[in-house]
Amino acid sequence: MAHKKLNVSEARRQFNRLIGVASKRRTCVAITQHGKEQAALIGMEEYRELIEKARAFDQARKANGS
């Protein structure tokens, strides 16, 4: 997955385009504030994959008694 970094002001100006970039090109857009990464914009496909992996991890942890 490609990674792009923009500050809040630039991300706000390009928001519509960034949605397309994140969803179609499997690109993560990191949004910075005062030079620090504060948020990320990812497509729904990546989001669903992350949720699925997190659930599987939680289930495996519970099964192992951790």
N, C-alpha and C positions, 0 to 999 in steps of 0.2 A: 504494500500500500504506500503510495506516495504521501508526502507530508508537506504542507504549505503553512506558512506562518504570516499572520496579518495582525496589525493592531486593531483595537476596537473601532476606531473611526473609519479605517479603510474597510473593515469587514462590514460595517453598517452600510457604507456606500455601495459595496459589491454584493450585498446579501443575496439578491435573486440569482446572480450568476454563481455564487458560491454553493447554493443549494444544488444546482445542476452539476457542478464540479464534484461535489461530495457524493452525490447519488449515482452518477453515471461513470465516473472515472475511478471509483474506489480511492479517493483522495481524502485524507484527513486534513482539515483546516484548523490549525491551532490559533486561538484568538488570544492576543496578549494585551495586557494592561500594565502600563509603567514598566515595560520590558519583561514582564513575567507571564508565562503561559497561565491563563485563567480558565479557559474553556476550550472545547473541541467540537467541531461540526463534522459529523460522519453521516454517511447514507444509512437508510433504514436496513439494508441488507447486512451491513457490518454491525449495526446496533443489535439486530435480532440474533446474529451469530454470537455476539458478546453475552447477551442475556442467556442464551442456550448454554454456553460454556459455564457461565456463573452458576446456573441452576444445577448442571451436572456436577460441578465441583462441590456445591453445597450438599448434594445428595450423597456423593462419595464420602465426604467428610462425616456426615451423619451416620452412614453405614459403618464406618470405621470407628465410631464412638469418640470422635474428637470433638 
